[in-house]
């Protein structure tokens, strides 16, 4: 248990009743109760985020990694299987340069069309890891999309890109 955790608990025991006391001096009892409940919830939520069950500070490198997980497709794209091959399609229309056109998976007639080449984001599944990273970064630039942990629109990262299974 760290000293900062003990200070956090001590601060909660001072701030929450102190708020009620100050508001009750002004004859604002209901406001004091509501503020105390709100502060209790706030201290609990921040405590859960900042500390582990043992009371250790939760931002050490053993507890947190960035990015937490990398998706199998770029941001807001959907994984689509066509003839046994995985690709990503843009069903929301997020491409910034229009080179990846929006795909509507269900037509008005109720049929499921296959996406055209302009609607597919290639995942380069047959490439090795290093070649695949470079190819996917280039594909992100060409298609005008971002991919958290891979390409943010300006820089490329060296994280391992998962393969869909």
N, CA, C and O atoms as a DFTB+ gen file, in Angstrom:
660 C
 N C O
     1  1       0.850      -1.173       0.000
     2  2       0.000       0.000       0.000
     3  2       0.896       1.237       0.000
     4  3       1.793       1.369       0.833
     5  1       0.645       2.113      -0.921
     6  2       1.470       3.303      -1.061
     7  2       0.969       4.440      -0.177
     8  3      -0.184       4.468       0.254
     9  1       1.871       5.363       0.072
    10  2       1.533       6.524       0.889
    11  2       0.488       7.398       0.184
    12  3      -0.353       8.008       0.844
    13  1       0.538       7.460      -1.136
    14  2      -0.440       8.270      -1.871
    15  2      -1.855       7.709      -1.713
    16  3      -2.822       8.470      -1.691
    17  1      -1.982       6.384      -1.604
    18  2      -3.290       5.769      -1.381
    19  2      -3.828       6.137       0.003
    20  3      -5.012       6.439       0.153
    21  1      -2.971       6.112       0.994
    22  2      -3.377       6.499       2.349
    23  2      -3.797       7.963       2.362
    24  3      -4.792       8.315       2.996
    25  1      -3.046       8.822       1.665
    26  2      -3.413      10.235       1.571
    27  2      -4.749      10.404       0.856
    28  3      -5.554      11.251       1.242
    29  1      -4.991       9.612      -0.174
    30  2      -6.247       9.673      -0.918
    31  2      -7.432       9.334      -0.011
    32  3      -8.446      10.032      -0.027
    33  1      -7.305       8.267       0.775
    34  2      -8.362       7.879       1.715
    35  2      -8.556       8.971       2.766
    36  3      -9.688       9.325       3.093
    37  1      -7.452       9.505       3.297
    38  2      -7.519      10.576       4.295
    39  2      -8.215      11.808       3.714
    40  3      -9.043      12.426       4.384
    41  1      -7.883      12.165       2.476
    42  2      -8.511      13.321       1.831
    43  2     -10.009      13.105       1.663
    44  3     -10.797      14.034       1.837
    45  1     -10.400      11.888       1.328
    46  2     -11.827      11.586       1.176
    47  2     -12.558      11.745       2.504
    48  3     -13.669      12.273       2.548
    49  1     -11.924      11.279       3.600
    50  2     -12.551      11.398       4.920
    51  2     -12.606      12.838       5.418
    52  3     -13.397      13.143       6.311
    53  1     -11.800      13.717       4.873
    54  2     -11.847      15.135       5.245
    55  2     -12.798      15.912       4.334
    56  3     -13.616      16.693       4.821
    57  1     -12.701      15.708       3.023
    58  2     -13.454      16.497       2.050
    59  2     -14.952      16.201       2.111
    60  3     -15.761      17.129       2.102
    61  1     -15.333      14.925       2.172
    62  2     -16.764      14.578       2.108
    63  2     -17.529      15.109       3.318
    64  3     -18.515      15.820       3.130
    65  1     -17.116      14.793       4.570
    66  2     -17.868      15.368       5.697
    67  2     -17.677      16.880       5.818
    68  3     -18.565      17.591       6.290
    69  1     -16.503      17.365       5.383
    70  2     -16.259      18.809       5.438
    71  2     -17.213      19.580       4.553
    72  3     -17.670      20.663       4.918
    73  1     -17.514      19.029       3.398
    74  2     -18.472      19.668       2.488
    75  2     -19.848      19.730       3.122
    76  3     -20.522      20.759       3.065
    77  1     -20.263      18.622       3.727
    78  2     -21.571      18.612       4.388
    79  2     -21.587      19.615       5.538
    80  3     -22.574      20.328       5.718
    81  1     -20.515      19.681       6.312
    82  2     -20.448      20.600       7.445
    83  2     -20.546      22.050       6.984
    84  3     -21.294      22.837       7.564
    85  1     -19.799      22.404       5.953
    86  2     -19.833      23.788       5.465
    87  2     -21.205      24.165       4.923
    88  3     -21.679      25.278       5.152
    89  1     -21.843      23.247       4.206
    90  2     -23.170      23.550       3.670
    91  2     -24.238      23.542       4.765
    92  3     -25.223      24.276       4.673
    93  1     -24.052      22.726       5.790
    94  2     -25.036      22.720       6.881
    95  2     -24.928      23.979       7.733
    96  3     -25.907      24.372       8.368
    97  1     -23.765      24.616       7.760
    98  2     -23.637      25.899       8.462
    99  2     -24.508      26.971       7.810
   100  3     -24.984      27.891       8.476
   101  1     -24.706      26.838       6.508
   102  2     -25.542      27.786       5.766
   103  2     -26.989      27.314       5.694
   104  3     -27.775      27.858       4.919
   105  1     -27.354      26.303       6.494
   106  2     -28.710      25.737       6.531
   107  2     -29.112      25.125       5.187
   108  3     -30.283      25.152       4.808
   109  1     -28.139      24.582       4.483
   110  2     -28.389      23.928       3.200
   111  2     -28.148      22.433       3.370
   112  3     -27.201      21.881       2.809
   113  1     -29.008      21.784       4.144
   114  2     -28.810      20.387       4.506
   115  2     -28.957      19.446       3.303
   116  3     -28.147      18.537       3.121
   117  1     -29.974      19.662       2.498
   118  2     -30.188      18.790       1.340
   119  2     -29.049      18.956       0.340
   120  3     -28.579      17.972      -0.233
   121  1     -28.603      20.187       0.126
   122  2     -27.469      20.417      -0.768
   123  2     -26.216      19.743      -0.219
   124  3     -25.410      19.222      -0.990
   125  1     -26.042      19.744       1.088
   126  2     -24.900      19.085       1.712
   127  2     -24.942      17.584       1.519
   128  3     -23.916      16.957       1.256
   129  1     -26.136      16.997       1.649
   130  2     -26.281      15.552       1.448
   131  2     -25.994      15.189      -0.008
   132  3     -25.263      14.238      -0.286
   133  1     -26.576      15.954      -0.936
   134  2     -26.363      15.681      -2.363
   135  2     -24.897      15.853      -2.737
   136  3     -24.347      15.030      -3.469
   137  1     -24.256      16.912      -2.244
   138  2     -22.843      17.147      -2.542
   139  2     -21.968      16.049      -1.946
   140  3     -21.006      15.615      -2.580
   141  1     -22.289      15.598      -0.739
   142  2     -21.509      14.537      -0.103
   143  2     -21.637      13.221      -0.858
   144  3     -20.649      12.506      -1.027
   145  1     -22.841      12.895      -1.311
   146  2     -23.035      11.675      -2.095
   147  2     -22.281      11.777      -3.419
   148  3     -21.637      10.819      -3.847
   149  1     -22.364      12.932      -4.062
   150  2     -21.637      13.136      -5.317
   151  2     -20.130      13.028      -5.135
   152  3     -19.449      12.414      -5.956
   153  1     -19.605      13.617      -4.071
   154  2     -18.166      13.519      -3.818
   155  2     -17.748      12.099      -3.477
   156  3     -16.667      11.662      -3.872
   157  1     -18.590      11.368      -2.746
   158  2     -18.289       9.975      -2.441
   159  2     -18.184       9.149      -3.729
   160  3     -17.254       8.361      -3.900
   161  1     -19.147       9.344      -4.623
   162  2     -19.113       8.642      -5.913
   163  2     -17.869       9.038      -6.704
   164  3     -17.214       8.185      -7.303
   165  1     -17.546      10.320      -6.705
   166  2     -16.363      10.805      -7.420
   167  2     -15.080      10.196      -6.852
   168  3     -14.223       9.744      -7.612
   169  1     -14.941      10.180      -5.527
   170  2     -13.760       9.583      -4.912
   171  2     -13.672       8.090      -5.216
   172  3     -12.579       7.576      -5.452
   173  1     -14.793       7.393      -5.214
   174  2     -14.782       5.959      -5.521
   175  2     -14.355       5.721      -6.963
   176  3     -13.499       4.874      -7.222
   177  1     -14.947       6.467      -7.918
   178  2     -14.614       6.265      -9.326
   179  2     -13.147       6.576      -9.614
   180  3     -12.476       5.817     -10.313
   181  1     -12.644       7.701      -9.070
   182  2     -11.241       8.018      -9.289
   183  2     -10.331       7.036      -8.564
   184  3      -9.253       6.713      -9.064
   185  1     -10.742       6.559      -7.402
   186  2      -9.949       5.578      -6.671
   187  2      -9.831       4.274      -7.419
   188  3      -8.769       3.651      -7.422
   189  1     -10.909       3.852      -8.055
   190  2     -10.873       2.622      -8.846
   191  2      -9.912       2.774     -10.022
   192  3      -9.192       1.836     -10.364
   193  1      -9.899       3.956     -10.641
   194  2      -9.032       4.181     -11.791
   195  2      -7.561       4.341     -11.406
   196  3      -6.676       3.914     -12.147
   197  1      -7.297       4.952     -10.254
   198  2      -5.926       5.291      -9.888
   199  2      -5.192       4.201      -9.123
   200  3      -3.963       4.147      -9.172
   201  1      -5.913       3.327      -8.413
   202  2      -5.253       2.367      -7.527
   203  2      -5.729       0.943      -7.797
   204  3      -6.869       0.715      -8.204
   205  1      -4.830      -0.005      -7.561
   206  2      -5.174      -1.420      -7.676
   207  2      -5.847      -1.876      -6.386
   208  3      -5.992      -1.092      -5.448
   209  1      -6.254      -3.138      -6.339
   210  2      -6.913      -3.685      -5.153
   211  2      -5.976      -3.652      -3.951
   212  3      -6.426      -3.466      -2.820
   213  1      -4.687      -3.830      -4.183
   214  2      -3.713      -3.828      -3.091
   215  2      -3.380      -2.421      -2.599
   216  3      -2.677      -2.272      -1.600
   217  1      -3.874      -1.388      -3.283
   218  2      -3.575      -0.015      -2.883
   219  2      -2.358       0.557      -3.571
   220  3      -1.868       1.611      -3.165
   221  1      -1.855      -0.100      -4.597
   222  2      -0.705       0.405      -5.346
   223  2      -1.181       1.317      -6.464
   224  3      -2.283       1.156      -6.988
   225  1      -0.337       2.276      -6.822
   226  2      -0.670       3.210      -7.889
   227  2      -0.729       2.454      -9.206
   228  3       0.200       1.712      -9.521
   229  1      -1.791       2.620      -9.985
   230  2      -2.079       1.755     -11.137
   231  2      -1.421       2.175     -12.442
   232  3      -1.683       1.537     -13.462
   233  1      -0.589       3.197     -12.476
   234  2      -0.020       3.634     -13.750
   235  2       1.394       3.113     -13.983
   236  3       2.112       3.653     -14.824
   237  1       1.806       2.088     -13.267
   238  2       3.126       1.526     -13.539
   239  2       3.080       0.749     -14.846
   240  3       2.004       0.357     -15.297
   241  1       4.228       0.527     -15.450
   242  2       4.276      -0.129     -16.748
   243  2       3.826      -1.585     -16.675
   244  3       3.439      -2.159     -17.692
   245  1       3.869      -2.187     -15.496
   246  2       3.422      -3.573     -15.384
   247  2       1.903      -3.677     -15.443
   248  3       1.373      -4.733     -15.791
   249  1       1.196      -2.603     -15.110
   250  2      -0.261      -2.641     -15.079
   251  2      -0.911      -2.073     -16.330
   252  3      -2.049      -2.422     -16.643
   253  1      -0.215      -1.209     -17.048
   254  2      -0.834      -0.534     -18.175
   255  2       0.047      -0.630     -19.411
   256  3       1.268      -0.501     -19.324
   257  1      -0.577      -0.856     -20.558
   258  2       0.118      -0.819     -21.834
   259  2      -0.675       0.078     -22.774
   260  3      -1.891       0.207     -22.633
   261  1      -0.002       0.686     -23.716
   262  2      -0.695       1.527     -24.690
   263  2      -0.287       1.100     -26.082
   264  3       0.902       0.879     -26.313
   265  1      -1.172       0.977     -26.985
   266  2      -2.616       1.037     -26.799
   267  2      -3.116      -0.217     -26.090
   268  3      -2.470      -1.263     -26.159
   269  1      -4.253      -0.125     -25.411
   270  2      -4.749      -1.276     -24.662
   271  2      -4.967      -2.495     -25.560
   272  3      -4.653      -3.616     -25.161
   273  1      -5.486      -2.297     -26.733
   274  2      -5.604      -3.361     -27.729
   275  2      -5.710      -2.702     -29.091
   276  3      -6.188      -1.574     -29.215
   277  1      -5.265      -3.407     -30.097
   278  2      -5.338      -2.884     -31.454
   279  2      -6.401      -3.686     -32.193
   280  3      -6.400      -4.916     -32.155
   281  1      -7.290      -2.997     -32.852
   282  2      -8.355      -3.665     -33.605
   283  2      -7.792      -4.361     -34.835
   284  3      -6.661      -4.106     -35.248
   285  1      -8.595      -5.238     -35.408
   286  2      -8.164      -5.929     -36.621
   287  2      -8.414      -5.100     -37.867
   288  3      -7.955      -5.461     -38.951
   289  1      -9.142      -3.982     -37.729
   290  2      -9.413      -3.072     -38.847
   291  2      -9.133      -1.639     -38.410
   292  3      -9.086      -1.359     -37.212
   293  1      -8.945      -0.728     -39.364
   294  2      -8.799       0.685     -39.012
   295  2     -10.039       1.220     -38.288
   296  3     -11.089       0.577     -38.262
   297  1      -9.892       2.393     -37.710
   298  2     -10.961       3.006     -36.925
   299  2     -12.251       3.116     -37.733
   300  3     -12.253       3.633     -38.850
   301  1     -13.329       2.633     -37.165
   302  2     -14.688       2.700     -37.704
   303  2     -14.903       1.862     -38.964
   304  3     -15.941       1.994     -39.612
   305  1     -13.962       1.015     -39.320
   306  2     -14.164       0.098     -40.428
   307  2     -14.596      -1.257     -39.874
   308  3     -14.335      -1.565     -38.711
   309  1     -15.249      -2.057     -40.694
   310  2     -15.777      -3.352     -40.264
   311  2     -15.062      -4.476     -40.991
   312  3     -14.763      -4.382     -42.181
   313  1     -14.795      -5.542     -40.247
   314  2     -14.164      -6.717     -40.834
   315  2     -15.200      -7.461     -41.665
   316  3     -16.328      -7.675     -41.222
   317  1     -14.810      -7.852     -42.868
   318  2     -15.731      -8.484     -43.805
   319  2     -15.011      -9.658     -44.446
   320  3     -13.868      -9.515     -44.879
   321  1     -15.655     -10.809     -44.514
   322  2     -15.060     -12.000     -45.110
   323  2     -15.675     -12.235     -46.478
   324  3     -16.885     -12.419     -46.609
   325  1     -14.808     -12.224     -47.510
   326  2     -15.257     -12.401     -48.884
   327  2     -14.511     -13.589     -49.468
   328  3     -13.289     -13.548     -49.611
   329  1     -15.223     -14.628     -49.799
   330  2     -14.649     -15.842     -50.384
   331  2     -13.483     -16.381     -49.554
   332  3     -12.470     -16.810     -50.109
   333  1     -13.624     -16.361     -48.229
   334  2     -12.594     -16.886     -47.339
   335  2     -11.462     -15.933     -47.038
   336  3     -10.556     -16.284     -46.283
   337  1     -11.482     -14.729     -47.608
   338  2     -10.430     -13.741     -47.383
   339  2     -10.992     -12.581     -46.566
   340  3     -12.074     -12.069     -46.854
   341  1     -10.234     -12.172     -45.535
   342  2     -10.668     -11.058     -44.696
   343  2     -10.220      -9.727     -45.297
   344  3      -9.086      -9.585     -45.755
   345  1     -11.130      -8.763     -45.286
   346  2     -10.838      -7.381     -45.668
   347  2     -11.652      -6.484     -44.754
   348  3     -12.514      -6.955     -44.013
   349  1     -11.377      -5.202     -44.811
   350  2     -12.139      -4.240     -44.035
   351  2     -12.920      -3.349     -44.998
   352  3     -12.428      -2.991     -46.068
   353  1     -14.139      -2.999     -44.606
   354  2     -14.972      -2.123     -45.424
   355  2     -15.434      -0.946     -44.581
   356  3     -15.558      -1.041     -43.360
   357  1     -15.680       0.150     -45.250
   358  2     -16.118       1.387     -44.611
   359  2     -17.641       1.473     -44.705
   360  3     -18.177       1.871     -45.740
   361  1     -18.333       1.105     -43.639
   362  2     -19.797       1.177     -43.647
   363  2     -20.299       2.498     -43.095
   364  3     -21.503       2.757     -43.119
   365  1     -19.394       3.348     -42.594
   366  2     -19.798       4.625     -42.001
   367  2     -19.425       5.820     -42.866
   368  3     -19.941       6.915     -42.645
   369  1     -18.553       5.642     -43.835
   370  2     -18.129       6.745     -44.691
   371  2     -17.109       7.651     -44.027
   372  3     -17.264       8.871     -44.063
   373  1     -16.062       7.085     -43.414
   374  2     -15.089       7.875     -42.670
   375  2     -13.829       8.231     -43.441
   376  3     -12.984       8.960     -42.921
   377  1     -13.681       7.746     -44.647
   378  2     -12.490       8.047     -45.428
   379  2     -12.413       9.551     -45.684
   380  3     -13.379      10.162     -46.142
   381  1     -11.252      10.141     -45.382
   382  2     -11.109      11.595     -45.514
   383  2     -10.834      12.050     -46.944
   384  3     -11.084      13.207     -47.280
   385  1     -10.328      11.161     -47.783
   386  2     -10.021      11.583     -49.148
   387  2     -10.935      10.954     -50.197
   388  3     -10.775      11.232     -51.386
   389  1     -11.879      10.123     -49.795
   390  2     -12.846       9.548     -50.716
   391  2     -12.345       8.370     -51.533
   392  3     -13.076       7.862     -52.383
   393  1     -11.117       7.923     -51.301
   394  2     -10.588       6.789     -52.064
   395  2     -11.128       5.449     -51.565
   396  3     -11.043       4.439     -52.263
   397  1     -11.682       5.450     -50.359
   398  2     -12.344       4.258     -49.826
   399  2     -13.832       4.597     -49.766
   400  3     -14.286       5.292     -48.857
   401  1     -14.573       4.104     -50.735
   402  2     -15.988       4.475     -50.813
   403  2     -16.810       3.677     -49.820
   404  3     -16.446       2.568     -49.430
   405  1     -17.917       4.263     -49.424
   406  2     -18.794       3.665     -48.424
   407  2     -19.457       2.406     -48.985
   408  3     -19.901       2.371     -50.132
   409  1     -19.509       1.378     -48.141
   410  2     -20.126       0.107     -48.515
   411  2     -21.416      -0.070     -47.729
   412  3     -21.429       0.051     -46.504
   413  1     -22.494      -0.356     -48.436
   414  2     -23.780      -0.638     -47.802
   415  2     -23.986      -2.150     -47.864
   416  3     -24.228      -2.692     -48.942
   417  1     -23.892      -2.849     -46.706
   418  2     -23.920      -4.307     -46.744
   419  2     -25.272      -4.917     -47.087
   420  3     -25.337      -6.089     -47.459
   421  1     -26.352      -4.150     -46.970
   422  2     -27.673      -4.687     -47.284
   423  2     -28.392      -3.690     -48.186
   424  3     -28.597      -2.539     -47.801
   425  1     -28.768      -4.120     -49.364
   426  2     -29.436      -3.229     -50.311
   427  2     -30.920      -3.129     -49.986
   428  3     -31.432      -3.839     -49.121
   429  1     -31.594      -2.237     -50.692
   430  2     -33.031      -2.068     -50.487
   431  2     -33.802      -3.320     -50.867
   432  3     -34.877      -3.579     -50.325
   433  1     -33.261      -4.094     -51.793
   434  2     -33.914      -5.328     -52.215
   435  2     -33.687      -6.463     -51.216
   436  3     -34.251      -7.546     -51.372
   437  1     -32.862      -6.222     -50.190
   438  2     -32.609      -7.229     -49.176
   439  2     -31.496      -8.194     -49.518
   440  3     -31.359      -9.233     -48.874
   441  1     -30.694      -7.868     -50.524
   442  2     -29.589      -8.740     -50.913
   443  2     -28.297      -8.271     -50.266
   444  3     -28.177      -7.118     -49.852
   445  1     -27.344      -9.170     -50.184
   446  2     -26.030      -8.883     -49.630
   447  2     -25.009      -8.837     -50.752
   448  3     -24.505      -9.887     -51.149
   449  1     -24.683      -7.663     -51.281
   450  2     -23.715      -7.609     -52.384
   451  2     -22.284      -7.743     -51.869
   452  3     -22.003      -7.452     -50.707
   453  1     -21.395      -8.179     -52.736
   454  2     -19.975      -8.193     -52.404
   455  2     -19.407      -6.801     -52.654
   456  3     -19.792      -6.147     -53.623
   457  1     -18.499      -6.337     -51.800
   458  2     -17.913      -5.009     -52.018
   459  2     -16.994      -4.983     -53.226
   460  3     -16.366      -5.985     -53.569
   461  1     -16.925      -3.828     -53.862
   462  2     -16.026      -3.663     -55.009
   463  2     -14.613      -3.354     -54.497
   464  3     -14.396      -3.182     -53.297
   465  1     -13.673      -3.289     -55.419
   466  2     -12.273      -3.037     -55.051
   467  2     -12.094      -1.670     -54.396
   468  3     -11.216      -1.503     -53.549
   469  1     -12.931      -0.671     -54.783
   470  2     -12.830       0.676     -54.199
   471  2     -13.379       0.717     -52.778
   472  3     -13.159       1.691     -52.058
   473  1     -14.087      -0.325     -52.371
   474  2     -14.695      -0.361     -51.039
   475  2     -13.915      -1.239     -50.062
   476  3     -14.325      -1.384     -48.910
   477  1     -12.811      -1.821     -50.492
   478  2     -12.044      -2.739     -49.652
   479  2     -10.767      -2.096     -49.136
   480  3     -10.069      -1.392     -49.866
   481  1     -10.474      -2.350     -47.863
   482  2      -9.192      -1.991     -47.264
   483  2      -8.403      -3.288     -47.119
   484  3      -8.806      -4.181     -46.374
   485  1      -7.287      -3.394     -47.826
   486  2      -6.482      -4.608     -47.835
   487  2      -5.732      -4.756     -46.510
   488  3      -5.134      -3.794     -46.027
   489  1      -5.758      -5.957     -45.920
   490  2      -5.069      -6.215     -44.657
   491  2      -3.695      -6.867     -44.845
   492  3      -2.978      -7.067     -43.865
   493  1      -3.321      -7.196     -46.061
   494  2      -2.013      -7.761     -46.376
   495  2      -1.685      -8.944     -45.468
   496  3      -0.631      -8.973     -44.833
   497  1      -2.580      -9.904     -45.412
   498  2      -2.422     -11.036     -44.507
   499  2      -1.320     -11.996     -44.918
   500  3      -0.825     -12.752     -44.082
   501  1      -0.924     -11.986     -46.174
   502  2       0.129     -12.903     -46.625
   503  2       1.527     -12.333     -46.405
   504  3       2.505     -13.072     -46.517
   505  1       1.651     -11.045     -46.096
   506  2       2.965     -10.427     -45.883
   507  2       3.524     -10.783     -44.509
   508  3       2.783     -11.145     -43.595
   509  1       4.846     -10.673     -44.383
   510  2       5.484     -10.845     -43.072
   511  2       5.204      -9.611     -42.212
   512  3       4.709      -8.602     -42.715
   513  1       5.512      -9.687     -40.951
   514  2       5.121      -8.627     -40.023
   515  2       5.659      -7.243     -40.401
   516  3       4.896      -6.278     -40.424
   517  1       6.957      -7.131     -40.697
   518  2       7.531      -5.817     -41.002
   519  2       6.999      -5.274     -42.323
   520  3       6.647      -4.097     -42.407
   521  1       6.935      -6.107     -43.350
   522  2       6.376      -5.668     -44.629
   523  2       4.902      -5.322     -44.483
   524  3       4.417      -4.373     -45.098
   525  1       4.194      -6.091     -43.670
   526  2       2.761      -5.856     -43.454
   527  2       2.530      -4.510     -42.774
   528  3       1.611      -3.780     -43.145
   529  1       3.361      -4.173     -41.776
   530  2       3.228      -2.873     -41.099
   531  2       3.375      -1.732     -42.099
   532  3       2.561      -0.809     -42.126
   533  1       4.414      -1.803     -42.915
   534  2       4.654      -0.737     -43.895
   535  2       3.540      -0.675     -44.938
   536  3       3.112       0.412     -45.327
   537  1       3.069      -1.842     -45.391
   538  2       1.999      -1.865     -46.389
   539  2       0.698      -1.317     -45.816
   540  3      -0.028      -0.599     -46.503
   541  1       0.402      -1.645     -44.583
   542  2      -0.836      -1.155     -43.967
   543  2      -0.762       0.348     -43.717
   544  3      -1.756       1.050     -43.901
   545  1       0.399       0.852     -43.302
   546  2       0.543       2.304     -43.124
   547  2       0.332       3.032     -44.450
   548  3      -0.331       4.069     -44.495
   549  1       0.894       2.491     -45.523
   550  2       0.706       3.074     -46.848
   551  2      -0.755       3.007     -47.269
   552  3      -1.283       3.958     -47.846
   553  1      -1.409       1.885     -46.981
   554  2      -2.830       1.729     -47.308
   555  2      -3.687       2.732     -46.522
   556  3      -4.649       3.280     -47.062
   557  1      -3.343       2.971     -45.262
   558  2      -4.060       3.971     -44.456
   559  2      -3.922       5.360     -45.075
   560  3      -4.896       6.108     -45.156
   561  1      -2.725       5.697     -45.505
   562  2      -2.497       7.000     -46.133
   563  2      -3.280       7.095     -47.433
   564  3      -3.951       8.097     -47.677
   565  1      -3.205       6.064     -48.273
   566  2      -3.884       6.083     -49.570
   567  2      -5.402       6.134     -49.433
   568  3      -6.071       6.827     -50.200
   569  1      -5.945       5.410     -48.469
   570  2      -7.402       5.336     -48.313
   571  2      -7.961       6.434     -47.411
   572  3      -9.179       6.597     -47.332
   573  1      -7.097       7.192     -46.730
   574  2      -7.555       8.311     -45.908
   575  2      -8.227       7.892     -44.607
   576  3      -9.231       8.482     -44.208
   577  1      -7.677       6.874     -43.944
   578  2      -8.232       6.421     -42.671
   579  2      -7.132       6.383     -41.610
   580  3      -5.943       6.383     -41.930
   581  1      -7.545       6.352     -40.359
   582  2      -6.612       6.203     -39.245
   583  2      -6.839       4.853     -38.594
   584  3      -7.891       4.234     -38.754
   585  1      -5.823       4.405     -37.849
   586  2      -5.908       3.118     -37.168
   587  2      -5.185       3.278     -35.838
   588  3      -3.957       3.349     -35.802
   589  1      -5.936       3.334     -34.753
   590  2      -5.363       3.561     -33.427
   591  2      -4.292       2.523     -33.121
   592  3      -4.546       1.320     -33.177
   593  1      -3.086       2.999     -32.797
   594  2      -1.973       2.116     -32.494
   595  2      -1.154       1.725     -33.706
   596  3      -0.097       1.109     -33.563
   597  1      -1.623       2.072     -34.907
   598  2      -0.907       1.722     -36.138
   599  2      -0.536       2.984     -36.904
   600  3       0.635       3.205     -37.211
   601  1      -1.534       3.815     -37.214
   602  2      -1.305       5.054     -37.967
   603  2      -2.352       6.077     -37.524
   604  3      -3.552       5.827     -37.643
   605  1      -1.906       7.220     -37.017
   606  2      -2.827       8.218     -36.473
   607  2      -3.147       9.362     -37.435
   608  3      -3.751      10.357     -37.032
   609  1      -2.752       9.232     -38.684
   610  2      -2.980      10.290     -39.659
   611  2      -1.733      11.109     -39.914
   612  3      -1.651      11.812     -40.921
   613  1      -0.760      11.031     -39.019
   614  2       0.503      11.752     -39.168
   615  2       1.685      10.794     -39.018
   616  3       2.586      10.761     -39.856
   617  1       1.661      10.019     -37.937
   618  2       2.777       9.125     -37.631
   619  2       2.346       7.666     -37.678
   620  3       1.189       7.332     -37.422
   621  1       3.291       6.816     -38.006
   622  2       3.071       5.380     -37.932
   623  2       3.746       4.830     -36.686
   624  3       4.768       5.360     -36.251
   625  1       3.182       3.765     -36.103
   626  2       3.738       3.168     -34.895
   627  2       4.229       1.760     -35.201
   628  3       3.862       1.177     -36.221
   629  1       5.053       1.218     -34.324
   630  2       5.648      -0.098     -34.548
   631  2       4.975      -1.184     -33.731
   632  3       5.629      -2.166     -33.380
   633  1       3.706      -1.050     -33.416
   634  2       3.001      -2.072     -32.652
   635  2       2.672      -3.268     -33.543
   636  3       2.600      -3.149     -34.766
   637  1       2.477      -4.401     -32.916
   638  2       2.100      -5.600     -33.650
   639  2       0.636      -5.500     -34.078
   640  3      -0.240      -5.244     -33.252
   641  1       0.379      -5.700     -35.348
   642  2      -0.983      -5.588     -35.873
   643  2      -1.613      -6.974     -35.860
   644  3      -1.067      -7.903     -36.456
   645  1      -2.750      -7.128     -35.191
   646  2      -3.349      -8.465     -35.104
   647  2      -3.887      -8.932     -36.459
   648  3      -4.260      -8.132     -37.316
   649  1      -3.910     -10.244     -36.614
   650  2      -4.472     -10.862     -37.822
   651  2      -5.815     -11.460     -37.472
   652  3      -5.930     -12.156     -36.464
   653  1      -6.841     -11.207     -38.282
   654  2      -8.155     -11.801     -37.989
   655  2      -8.125     -13.323     -38.158
   656  3      -7.437     -13.861     -39.025
   657  1      -8.882     -13.981     -37.314
   658  2      -8.956     -15.441     -37.405
   659  2     -10.383     -15.915     -37.556
   660  3     -10.627     -17.118     -37.646
